[in-house]
Amino acid sequence: MAALAGAGARVGMNYLKHYGRQAISGRADADDLQERNASEVFRTFSELKGGPLKLAQMLSIDQSLLPPAYAKQFARAQYSAPPLSYPLVVRTFRREFGKDPREVFDTFETQATHAASIGQVHRATRGGRTFAVKIQYPGVAESLRSDLGLVKPIALQILGLRERDVAAYFREVEARLLEETDYEKELSSATSLSAACAHLPNIRFPEYHPEFSNRRVITMDWMDGEPFDVFADGPASQDRRNSIGQALWDFYAHQIHNLRCFHADPHPGNFLISGEHLCVLDFGCTKSIDADFHAKQFAFLDPSLETNPARLTAAMESLTILLPSDTPAQRAHLTTLCKTSLELLARPFRTGQFDFGDPTFMSAIYELGEENRKNDTLRGIRGQRGSADTIYLNRTFFGLYSLLTRLRARIKTPLPTGLTFE
Protein backbone atom coordinates (compact mmCIF):
# COMPACT_ATOMS: atom_id res chain seq x y z
CA MET A 1 0.00 0.00 0.00
CA ALA A 2 2.87 2.35 0.80
CA ALA A 3 4.54 1.59 -2.54
CA LEU A 4 1.33 2.26 -4.49
CA ALA A 5 0.69 5.46 -2.53
CA GLY A 6 4.25 6.57 -3.24
CA ALA A 7 3.82 5.91 -6.95
CA GLY A 8 0.58 7.91 -6.89
CA ALA A 9 2.36 10.81 -5.23
CA ARG A 10 5.15 10.76 -7.82
CA VAL A 11 2.64 10.65 -10.67
CA GLY A 12 0.86 13.61 -9.07
CA MET A 13 4.15 15.49 -8.85
CA ASN A 14 4.75 14.80 -12.56
CA TYR A 15 1.41 16.42 -13.32
CA LEU A 16 2.26 19.47 -11.18
CA LYS A 17 5.58 19.87 -13.00
CA HIS A 18 3.85 19.44 -16.36
CA TYR A 19 1.22 22.11 -15.68
CA GLY A 20 3.86 24.35 -14.12
CA ARG A 21 5.94 24.23 -17.31
CA GLN A 22 2.78 24.81 -19.33
CA ALA A 23 1.89 27.90 -17.26
CA ILE A 24 5.39 29.37 -17.53
CA SER A 25 6.24 28.61 -21.15
CA GLY A 26 2.81 28.15 -22.64
CA ARG A 27 3.66 24.65 -23.84
CA ALA A 28 4.42 21.22 -22.40
CA ASP A 29 4.88 17.79 -23.95
CA ALA A 30 1.87 15.63 -23.06
CA ASP A 31 3.52 12.52 -24.52
CA ASP A 32 6.53 13.05 -22.27
CA LEU A 33 4.20 13.25 -19.24
CA GLN A 34 2.57 9.95 -20.22
CA GLU A 35 5.96 8.31 -20.72
CA ARG A 36 7.22 9.40 -17.29
CA ASN A 37 4.01 8.38 -15.52
CA ALA A 38 3.86 5.01 -17.28
CA SER A 39 7.48 4.34 -16.39
CA GLU A 40 6.83 5.24 -12.75
CA VAL A 41 3.78 2.98 -12.47
CA PHE A 42 5.49 0.05 -14.16
CA ARG A 43 8.62 0.45 -12.02
CA THR A 44 6.48 0.26 -8.87
CA PHE A 45 4.53 -2.77 -10.16
CA SER A 46 7.81 -4.46 -11.09
CA GLU A 47 9.23 -3.99 -7.62
CA LEU A 48 6.06 -5.35 -6.02
CA LYS A 49 5.79 -8.25 -8.49
CA GLY A 50 2.98 -10.74 -7.71
CA GLY A 51 -0.53 -9.32 -8.08
CA PRO A 52 0.32 -5.80 -9.35
CA LEU A 53 2.70 -7.10 -12.02
CA LYS A 54 0.20 -9.81 -12.99
CA LEU A 55 -2.38 -7.06 -13.49
CA ALA A 56 0.01 -5.22 -15.82
CA GLN A 57 0.59 -8.45 -17.75
CA MET A 58 -3.14 -9.10 -18.16
CA LEU A 59 -3.84 -5.52 -19.27
CA SER A 60 -1.04 -5.64 -21.82
CA ILE A 61 -2.82 -8.37 -23.82
CA ASP A 62 -5.06 -5.68 -25.32
CA GLN A 63 -2.90 -3.04 -27.01
CA SER A 64 -5.92 -0.76 -27.49
CA LEU A 65 -7.05 -0.77 -23.86
CA LEU A 66 -4.26 1.45 -22.51
CA PRO A 67 -2.64 4.71 -23.64
CA PRO A 68 0.37 3.94 -25.88
CA ALA A 69 2.95 4.81 -23.22
CA TYR A 70 1.34 2.45 -20.70
CA ALA A 71 0.83 -0.30 -23.28
CA LYS A 72 4.52 -0.13 -24.18
CA GLN A 73 5.66 -0.30 -20.54
CA PHE A 74 3.17 -2.95 -19.42
CA ALA A 75 4.08 -5.21 -22.35
CA ARG A 76 7.43 -5.67 -20.59
CA ALA A 77 5.57 -7.58 -17.85
CA GLN A 78 5.15 -10.47 -20.30
CA TYR A 79 8.79 -11.49 -20.12
CA SER A 80 11.19 -8.67 -19.22
CA ALA A 81 10.39 -7.41 -15.74
CA PRO A 82 13.34 -6.50 -13.49
CA PRO A 83 14.78 -9.77 -12.13
CA LEU A 84 15.25 -10.95 -8.57
CA SER A 85 18.78 -10.73 -7.18
CA TYR A 86 20.85 -13.93 -7.43
CA PRO A 87 21.34 -14.40 -3.64
CA LEU A 88 17.55 -14.78 -3.27
CA VAL A 89 17.57 -17.37 -6.08
CA VAL A 90 20.23 -19.30 -4.16
CA ARG A 91 18.13 -19.06 -1.00
CA THR A 92 15.10 -20.53 -2.80
CA PHE A 93 17.21 -23.40 -4.15
CA ARG A 94 18.68 -24.19 -0.78
CA ARG A 95 15.24 -24.18 0.84
CA GLU A 96 13.67 -26.37 -1.86
CA PHE A 97 16.58 -28.68 -2.81
CA GLY A 98 18.96 -28.31 0.10
CA LYS A 99 21.62 -27.35 -2.47
CA ASP A 100 23.07 -24.40 -4.32
CA PRO A 101 21.93 -24.17 -8.01
CA ARG A 102 25.46 -25.04 -9.15
CA GLU A 103 25.35 -28.21 -7.09
CA VAL A 104 22.19 -29.28 -8.96
CA PHE A 105 23.35 -28.21 -12.45
CA ASP A 106 26.75 -28.20 -14.16
CA THR A 107 26.32 -24.53 -15.02
CA PHE A 108 23.72 -22.00 -13.87
CA GLU A 109 23.62 -18.43 -15.19
CA THR A 110 23.34 -15.88 -12.39
CA GLN A 111 21.46 -13.39 -14.59
CA ALA A 112 17.85 -14.24 -15.37
CA THR A 113 17.01 -14.53 -19.07
CA HIS A 114 13.33 -13.72 -18.49
CA ALA A 115 11.42 -12.29 -15.53
CA ALA A 116 7.67 -11.87 -15.13
CA SER A 117 5.02 -11.53 -12.42
CA ILE A 118 5.32 -14.83 -10.51
CA GLY A 119 8.86 -15.98 -11.24
CA GLN A 120 11.93 -15.69 -13.43
CA VAL A 121 13.87 -18.03 -15.73
CA HIS A 122 17.58 -18.91 -15.65
CA ARG A 123 19.51 -20.90 -18.23
CA ALA A 124 21.34 -23.97 -16.89
CA THR A 125 23.14 -27.02 -18.26
CA ARG A 126 23.67 -30.58 -17.07
CA GLY A 127 24.97 -33.63 -18.89
CA GLY A 128 25.14 -31.82 -22.22
CA ARG A 129 21.50 -30.58 -22.09
CA THR A 130 20.35 -26.99 -21.72
CA PHE A 131 17.47 -26.18 -19.40
CA ALA A 132 15.16 -23.29 -18.58
CA VAL A 133 14.80 -23.18 -14.79
CA LYS A 134 11.88 -21.10 -13.52
CA ILE A 135 12.19 -19.93 -9.91
CA GLN A 136 9.26 -18.42 -8.03
CA TYR A 137 9.73 -15.13 -6.22
CA PRO A 138 9.89 -15.61 -2.43
CA GLY A 139 6.61 -14.77 -0.69
CA VAL A 140 4.62 -14.22 -3.88
CA ALA A 141 2.07 -16.95 -3.05
CA GLU A 142 1.39 -15.44 0.37
CA SER A 143 1.16 -11.90 -1.04
CA LEU A 144 -1.42 -12.66 -3.73
CA ARG A 145 -4.30 -13.02 -1.27
CA SER A 146 -3.48 -9.69 0.36
CA ASP A 147 -3.04 -8.08 -3.09
CA LEU A 148 -6.53 -9.20 -4.07
CA GLY A 149 -7.93 -8.12 -0.73
CA LEU A 150 -6.51 -4.64 -1.38
CA VAL A 151 -7.77 -4.42 -4.95
CA LYS A 152 -11.26 -5.85 -4.35
CA PRO A 153 -12.96 -2.92 -2.56
CA ILE A 154 -11.36 -0.45 -4.98
CA ALA A 155 -12.63 -2.44 -7.97
CA LEU A 156 -16.13 -2.72 -6.50
CA GLN A 157 -16.31 1.02 -5.95
CA ILE A 158 -14.95 1.97 -9.38
CA LEU A 159 -17.21 -0.47 -11.24
CA GLY A 160 -20.27 0.25 -9.10
CA LEU A 161 -20.74 -3.42 -8.18
CA ARG A 162 -22.06 -5.13 -5.06
CA GLU A 163 -19.86 -7.77 -3.48
CA ARG A 164 -22.58 -10.42 -3.34
CA ASP A 165 -23.14 -10.04 -7.10
CA VAL A 166 -19.52 -10.79 -7.98
CA ALA A 167 -18.28 -12.91 -5.06
CA ALA A 168 -18.09 -16.07 -7.20
CA TYR A 169 -16.04 -14.25 -9.83
CA PHE A 170 -13.52 -13.01 -7.28
CA ARG A 171 -13.20 -16.52 -5.86
CA GLU A 172 -12.51 -17.84 -9.37
CA VAL A 173 -9.82 -15.23 -10.04
CA GLU A 174 -8.21 -15.88 -6.67
CA ALA A 175 -8.21 -19.65 -7.26
CA ARG A 176 -6.57 -19.33 -10.68
CA LEU A 177 -3.94 -16.86 -9.47
CA LEU A 178 -3.05 -19.01 -6.48
CA GLU A 179 -2.74 -22.03 -8.78
CA GLU A 180 -0.11 -20.11 -10.74
CA THR A 181 2.07 -20.20 -7.63
CA ASP A 182 1.80 -24.00 -7.37
CA TYR A 183 4.59 -25.25 -9.61
CA GLU A 184 3.80 -28.88 -8.84
CA LYS A 185 0.34 -28.36 -10.34
CA GLU A 186 1.89 -26.51 -13.28
CA LEU A 187 4.23 -29.43 -13.91
CA SER A 188 1.28 -31.83 -13.93
CA SER A 189 -0.77 -29.59 -16.24
CA ALA A 190 2.17 -29.00 -18.58
CA THR A 191 3.05 -32.66 -18.99
CA SER A 192 -0.56 -33.82 -19.46
CA LEU A 193 -1.67 -31.04 -21.84
CA SER A 194 1.50 -31.11 -23.94
CA ALA A 195 1.17 -34.89 -24.32
CA ALA A 196 -2.51 -34.55 -25.26
CA CYS A 197 -1.68 -31.89 -27.88
CA ALA A 198 1.55 -33.40 -29.24
CA HIS A 199 -0.19 -34.68 -32.39
CA LEU A 200 -1.26 -31.19 -33.52
CA PRO A 201 0.69 -29.88 -36.53
CA ASN A 202 3.22 -27.07 -36.11
CA ILE A 203 3.12 -27.11 -32.29
CA ARG A 204 6.10 -27.80 -30.05
CA PHE A 205 6.41 -28.14 -26.27
CA PRO A 206 9.47 -28.36 -24.04
CA GLU A 207 10.17 -31.55 -22.14
CA TYR A 208 9.65 -31.10 -18.41
CA HIS A 209 11.95 -32.56 -15.74
CA PRO A 210 10.27 -33.58 -12.46
CA GLU A 211 13.63 -34.54 -10.94
CA PHE A 212 14.64 -30.86 -11.01
CA SER A 213 11.22 -29.44 -10.11
CA ASN A 214 9.20 -28.88 -6.95
CA ARG A 215 6.64 -26.46 -5.50
CA ARG A 216 8.79 -23.34 -6.14
CA VAL A 217 11.07 -24.43 -9.01
CA ILE A 218 10.14 -25.93 -12.37
CA THR A 219 12.66 -27.12 -14.97
CA MET A 220 12.12 -27.73 -18.68
CA ASP A 221 14.25 -28.00 -21.80
CA TRP A 222 15.52 -24.71 -23.18
CA MET A 223 13.76 -23.68 -26.40
CA ASP A 224 15.20 -21.22 -28.90
CA GLY A 225 12.92 -19.07 -31.01
CA GLU A 226 11.65 -15.62 -31.87
CA PRO A 227 9.32 -13.91 -29.34
CA PHE A 228 5.71 -13.97 -30.54
CA ASP A 229 5.30 -10.19 -30.62
CA VAL A 230 8.57 -9.69 -32.52
CA PHE A 231 7.45 -12.23 -35.13
CA ALA A 232 3.94 -10.76 -35.38
CA ASP A 233 5.21 -7.19 -35.79
CA GLY A 234 8.01 -8.21 -38.18
CA PRO A 235 8.23 -8.94 -41.94
CA ALA A 236 6.97 -12.55 -41.89
CA SER A 237 5.17 -13.71 -45.02
CA GLN A 238 1.41 -14.15 -45.05
CA ASP A 239 1.82 -17.91 -45.43
CA ARG A 240 3.91 -18.12 -42.24
CA ARG A 241 1.43 -15.92 -40.39
CA ASN A 242 -1.41 -18.15 -41.51
CA SER A 243 0.47 -21.31 -40.50
CA ILE A 244 1.29 -20.04 -37.01
CA GLY A 245 -2.22 -18.64 -36.61
CA GLN A 246 -3.78 -21.96 -37.60
CA ALA A 247 -1.57 -23.81 -35.11
CA LEU A 248 -2.68 -21.38 -32.37
CA TRP A 249 -6.37 -21.79 -33.23
CA ASP A 250 -6.13 -25.60 -33.44
CA PHE A 251 -4.26 -25.72 -30.12
CA TYR A 252 -7.06 -23.93 -28.29
CA ALA A 253 -9.91 -25.63 -30.15
CA HIS A 254 -8.56 -29.08 -29.24
CA GLN A 255 -8.09 -28.18 -25.58
CA ILE A 256 -11.43 -26.42 -25.07
CA HIS A 257 -13.70 -28.71 -27.07
CA ASN A 258 -12.01 -32.11 -26.74
CA LEU A 259 -9.93 -32.02 -23.55
CA ARG A 260 -12.09 -29.46 -21.69
CA CYS A 261 -8.93 -28.33 -19.95
CA PHE A 262 -6.96 -25.49 -21.50
CA HIS A 263 -4.05 -23.07 -21.31
CA ALA A 264 -5.84 -19.94 -20.05
CA ASP A 265 -3.11 -17.31 -20.38
CA PRO A 266 -2.73 -16.50 -24.10
CA HIS A 267 -0.37 -13.54 -24.05
CA PRO A 268 2.68 -13.07 -26.32
CA GLY A 269 5.23 -13.85 -23.61
CA ASN A 270 4.02 -17.45 -23.38
CA PHE A 271 4.88 -18.33 -26.99
CA LEU A 272 7.94 -18.50 -29.24
CA ILE A 273 8.13 -18.98 -33.00
CA SER A 274 10.75 -21.48 -34.19
CA GLY A 275 10.70 -21.94 -37.96
CA GLU A 276 7.19 -23.11 -38.81
CA HIS A 277 6.43 -24.11 -35.21
CA LEU A 278 4.55 -22.38 -32.42
CA CYS A 279 6.32 -23.18 -29.12
CA VAL A 280 4.17 -23.12 -25.98
CA LEU A 281 6.24 -22.25 -22.92
CA ASP A 282 4.06 -21.84 -19.85
CA PHE A 283 1.11 -23.75 -18.37
CA GLY A 284 0.93 -21.89 -15.08
CA CYS A 285 -2.67 -20.79 -15.68
CA THR A 286 -5.02 -23.57 -16.83
CA LYS A 287 -8.78 -23.96 -16.58
CA SER A 288 -11.01 -27.04 -16.60
CA ILE A 289 -14.70 -27.00 -17.56
CA ASP A 290 -17.27 -29.77 -17.32
CA ALA A 291 -19.45 -31.14 -20.11
CA ASP A 292 -22.60 -29.44 -18.83
CA PHE A 293 -21.07 -25.96 -18.83
CA HIS A 294 -19.43 -26.58 -22.22
CA ALA A 295 -22.77 -27.55 -23.75
CA LYS A 296 -24.56 -24.50 -22.31
CA GLN A 297 -21.78 -22.06 -23.23
CA PHE A 298 -21.25 -23.18 -26.81
CA ALA A 299 -24.97 -23.46 -27.47
CA PHE A 300 -24.58 -19.75 -28.19
CA LEU A 301 -22.81 -20.66 -31.44
CA ASP A 302 -26.18 -21.87 -32.77
CA PRO A 303 -26.93 -19.37 -35.59
CA SER A 304 -30.69 -19.77 -35.09
CA LEU A 305 -30.48 -17.95 -31.75
CA GLU A 306 -30.20 -14.64 -33.56
CA THR A 307 -33.64 -15.14 -35.19
CA ASN A 308 -35.39 -17.36 -32.64
CA PRO A 309 -36.25 -15.37 -29.48
CA ALA A 310 -37.50 -18.41 -27.56
CA ARG A 311 -34.28 -20.36 -28.11
CA LEU A 312 -32.16 -17.34 -27.22
CA THR A 313 -34.12 -16.82 -24.01
CA ALA A 314 -33.74 -20.49 -23.07
CA ALA A 315 -29.98 -20.35 -23.68
CA MET A 316 -29.64 -17.20 -21.57
CA GLU A 317 -31.68 -18.70 -18.75
CA SER A 318 -29.63 -21.90 -18.78
CA LEU A 319 -26.49 -19.88 -17.97
CA THR A 320 -28.38 -17.61 -15.51
CA ILE A 321 -27.75 -14.55 -17.67
CA LEU A 322 -31.47 -13.96 -17.24
CA LEU A 323 -32.86 -14.34 -13.72
CA PRO A 324 -36.50 -14.91 -12.59
CA SER A 325 -36.35 -11.62 -10.69
CA ASP A 326 -35.62 -9.54 -13.80
CA THR A 327 -38.23 -7.04 -14.93
CA PRO A 328 -39.49 -7.17 -18.54
CA ALA A 329 -37.43 -4.08 -19.34
CA GLN A 330 -34.28 -5.67 -17.90
CA ARG A 331 -34.86 -8.90 -19.82
CA ALA A 332 -35.34 -6.96 -23.04
CA HIS A 333 -32.15 -4.95 -22.45
CA LEU A 334 -30.05 -8.02 -21.69
CA THR A 335 -31.50 -9.92 -24.65
CA THR A 336 -30.67 -7.09 -27.05
CA LEU A 337 -27.14 -6.89 -25.67
CA CYS A 338 -26.72 -10.67 -26.00
CA LYS A 339 -27.85 -10.65 -29.65
CA THR A 340 -25.42 -7.83 -30.46
CA SER A 341 -22.56 -9.65 -28.74
CA LEU A 342 -23.35 -12.96 -30.44
CA GLU A 343 -23.41 -11.42 -33.91
CA LEU A 344 -19.95 -10.00 -33.30
CA LEU A 345 -18.10 -12.60 -31.21
CA ALA A 346 -19.31 -15.61 -33.18
CA ARG A 347 -18.25 -14.21 -36.58
CA PRO A 348 -15.10 -16.37 -36.84
CA PHE A 349 -17.27 -19.50 -36.63
CA ARG A 350 -19.95 -18.47 -39.12
CA THR A 351 -18.17 -19.14 -42.44
CA GLY A 352 -15.59 -21.74 -41.43
CA GLN A 353 -12.69 -19.39 -42.17
CA PHE A 354 -11.79 -15.93 -40.96
CA ASP A 355 -9.40 -13.10 -41.77
CA PHE A 356 -8.05 -11.72 -38.51
CA GLY A 357 -6.07 -9.22 -40.57
CA ASP A 358 -9.26 -7.15 -40.78
CA PRO A 359 -8.73 -4.54 -38.01
CA THR A 360 -12.42 -3.67 -37.85
CA PHE A 361 -13.21 -6.95 -36.05
CA MET A 362 -11.22 -6.25 -32.88
CA SER A 363 -12.09 -2.56 -33.08
CA ALA A 364 -15.77 -3.50 -32.93
CA ILE A 365 -15.12 -5.70 -29.87
CA TYR A 366 -13.35 -2.82 -28.11
CA GLU A 367 -16.15 -0.41 -28.99
CA LEU A 368 -18.80 -2.82 -27.71
CA GLY A 369 -16.91 -3.22 -24.44
CA GLU A 370 -16.63 0.55 -24.04
CA GLU A 371 -20.34 1.01 -24.74
CA ASN A 372 -21.22 -1.61 -22.13
CA ARG A 373 -18.88 0.00 -19.61
CA LYS A 374 -20.70 3.32 -20.00
CA ASN A 375 -24.17 1.75 -20.06
CA ASP A 376 -25.93 2.99 -16.92
CA THR A 377 -28.88 0.65 -17.44
CA LEU A 378 -26.58 -2.37 -17.55
CA ARG A 379 -24.69 -1.21 -14.46
CA GLY A 380 -27.99 -0.96 -12.62
CA ILE A 381 -29.00 -4.58 -13.27
CA ARG A 382 -28.15 -6.55 -10.16
CA GLY A 383 -27.57 -10.21 -9.34
CA GLN A 384 -24.84 -12.68 -10.18
CA ARG A 385 -25.01 -13.29 -13.92
CA GLY A 386 -23.64 -16.34 -15.63
CA SER A 387 -21.19 -18.95 -14.41
CA ALA A 388 -17.84 -18.01 -12.88
CA ASP A 389 -16.37 -20.47 -15.39
CA THR A 390 -16.97 -17.91 -18.13
CA ILE A 391 -14.32 -15.53 -16.76
CA TYR A 392 -11.26 -17.46 -17.89
CA LEU A 393 -12.96 -18.93 -20.95
CA ASN A 394 -13.83 -15.43 -22.16
CA ARG A 395 -10.35 -14.20 -21.25
CA THR A 396 -8.87 -17.04 -23.29
CA PHE A 397 -10.94 -16.26 -26.37
CA PHE A 398 -10.21 -12.55 -26.07
CA GLY A 399 -6.49 -13.29 -25.81
CA LEU A 400 -6.70 -15.72 -28.74
CA TYR A 401 -8.54 -13.21 -30.93
CA SER A 402 -6.00 -10.52 -29.96
CA LEU A 403 -3.00 -12.72 -30.84
CA LEU A 404 -4.52 -13.74 -34.18
CA THR A 405 -5.29 -10.11 -34.99
CA ARG A 406 -1.71 -9.14 -34.21
CA LEU A 407 -0.56 -11.95 -36.53
CA ARG A 408 -3.00 -10.75 -39.22
CA ALA A 409 -3.65 -14.44 -39.87
CA ARG A 410 -6.20 -15.92 -42.28
CA ILE A 411 -7.25 -19.32 -40.93
CA LYS A 412 -9.86 -22.08 -40.97
CA THR A 413 -12.33 -21.75 -38.09
CA PRO A 414 -14.88 -24.58 -38.29
CA LEU A 415 -17.50 -25.22 -35.66
CA PRO A 416 -16.23 -27.59 -32.95
CA THR A 417 -16.48 -31.25 -33.94
CA GLY A 418 -19.47 -32.95 -32.36
CA LEU A 419 -21.29 -29.72 -31.55
CA THR A 420 -24.92 -30.12 -32.60
CA PHE A 421 -27.94 -27.87 -32.23
CA GLU A 422 -31.39 -29.30 -31.72
Secondary structure as the mmCIF struct_conf table of DSSP 4:
data_model
#
loop_
_struct_conf.conf_type_id
_struct_conf.id
_struct_conf.beg_label_comp_id
_struct_conf.beg_label_asym_id
_struct_conf.beg_label_seq_id
_struct_conf.end_label_comp_id
_struct_conf.end_label_asym_id
_struct_conf.end_label_seq_id
HELX_RH_AL_P HELX_RH_AL_P1 ALA A 2 SER A 25
BEND BEND1 GLY A 26 GLY A 26
HELX_RH_AL_P HELX_RH_AL_P2 ALA A 30 LEU A 48
HELX_RH_AL_P HELX_RH_AL_P3 GLY A 50 LEU A 59
TURN_TY1_P TURN_TY1_P1 SER A 60 ILE A 61
TURN_TY1_P TURN_TY1_P2 GLN A 63 LEU A 65
BEND BEND2 LEU A 66 LEU A 66
HELX_RH_AL_P HELX_RH_AL_P4 PRO A 68 PHE A 74
HELX_RH_3T_P HELX_RH_3T_P1 ALA A 75 GLN A 78
TURN_TY1_P TURN_TY1_P3 TYR A 79 TYR A 79
STRN STRN1 SER A 80 SER A 80
HELX_LH_PP_P HELX_LH_PP_P1 ALA A 81 SER A 85
HELX_RH_AL_P HELX_RH_AL_P5 TYR A 86 PHE A 97
BEND BEND3 GLY A 98 LYS A 99
HELX_RH_AL_P HELX_RH_AL_P6 PRO A 101 VAL A 104
BEND BEND4 PHE A 105 ASP A 106
STRN STRN2 THR A 107 PHE A 108
BEND BEND5 THR A 110 GLN A 111
BEND BEND6 THR A 113 THR A 113
STRN STRN3 HIS A 114 ALA A 115
BEND BEND7 SER A 117 ILE A 118
STRN STRN4 GLY A 119 ARG A 126
TURN_TY1_P TURN_TY1_P4 GLY A 127 GLY A 128
STRN STRN5 ARG A 129 GLN A 136
HELX_LH_PP_P HELX_LH_PP_P2 TYR A 137 TYR A 137
TURN_TY1_P TURN_TY1_P5 PRO A 138 GLY A 139
HELX_RH_AL_P HELX_RH_AL_P7 VAL A 140 LEU A 159
TURN_TY1_P TURN_TY1_P6 GLY A 160 GLY A 160
HELX_RH_AL_P HELX_RH_AL_P8 GLU A 163 GLU A 179
TURN_TY1_P TURN_TY1_P7 GLU A 180 THR A 181
HELX_RH_AL_P HELX_RH_AL_P9 TYR A 183 ALA A 196
TURN_TY1_P TURN_TY1_P8 CYS A 197 HIS A 199
BEND BEND8 LEU A 200 LEU A 200
TURN_TY1_P TURN_TY1_P9 PRO A 201 ASN A 202
STRN STRN6 ILE A 203 ARG A 204
HELX_LH_PP_P HELX_LH_PP_P3 PRO A 206 GLU A 207
STRN STRN7 TYR A 208 TYR A 208
HELX_RH_3T_P HELX_RH_3T_P2 PRO A 210 PHE A 212
BEND BEND9 ARG A 215 ARG A 216
STRN STRN8 VAL A 217 ASP A 221
STRN STRN9 GLU A 226 PRO A 227
HELX_RH_AL_P HELX_RH_AL_P10 PHE A 228 ALA A 232
TURN_TY1_P TURN_TY1_P10 ASP A 233 PRO A 235
HELX_RH_AL_P HELX_RH_AL_P11 GLN A 238 ALA A 253
HELX_RH_PI_P HELX_RH_PI_P1 HIS A 254 LEU A 259
BEND BEND10 ARG A 260 ARG A 260
STRN STRN10 CYS A 261 HIS A 263
HELX_RH_3T_P HELX_RH_3T_P3 PRO A 268 ASN A 270
STRN STRN11 PHE A 271 SER A 274
TURN_TY1_P TURN_TY1_P11 GLY A 275 GLU A 276
STRN STRN12 HIS A 277 VAL A 280
BEND BEND11 GLY A 284 CYS A 285
STRN STRN13 THR A 286 SER A 288
HELX_RH_AL_P HELX_RH_AL_P12 ALA A 291 PHE A 298
HELX_RH_3T_P HELX_RH_3T_P4 ALA A 299 LEU A 301
HELX_RH_3T_P HELX_RH_3T_P5 PRO A 303 GLU A 306
TURN_TY1_P TURN_TY1_P12 THR A 307 THR A 307
HELX_RH_AL_P HELX_RH_AL_P13 PRO A 309 SER A 318
TURN_TY1_P TURN_TY1_P13 LEU A 319 THR A 320
BEND BEND12 ILE A 321 LEU A 322
TURN_TY1_P TURN_TY1_P14 PRO A 324 SER A 325
HELX_RH_AL_P HELX_RH_AL_P14 PRO A 328 LEU A 345
TURN_TY1_P TURN_TY1_P15 ALA A 346 ALA A 346
HELX_RH_AL_P HELX_RH_AL_P15 ARG A 347 ARG A 350
BEND BEND13 THR A 351 GLY A 352
STRN STRN14 GLN A 353 ASP A 355
TURN_TY1_P TURN_TY1_P16 PHE A 356 GLY A 357
HELX_RH_AL_P HELX_RH_AL_P16 PRO A 359 ARG A 373
TURN_TY1_P TURN_TY1_P17 LYS A 374 LYS A 374
HELX_RH_AL_P HELX_RH_AL_P17 ASP A 376 ARG A 379
TURN_TY1_P TURN_TY1_P18 GLY A 380 GLY A 380
BEND BEND14 GLY A 383 GLY A 383
BEND BEND15 GLY A 386 GLY A 386
TURN_TY1_P TURN_TY1_P19 ALA A 388 ASP A 389
HELX_RH_AL_P HELX_RH_AL_P18 THR A 390 LEU A 407
TURN_TY1_P TURN_TY1_P20 ARG A 408 ARG A 408
STRN STRN15 ARG A 410 LYS A 412
HELX_LH_PP_P HELX_LH_PP_P4 PRO A 414 PRO A 416
TURN_TY1_P TURN_TY1_P21 THR A 417 GLY A 418
#
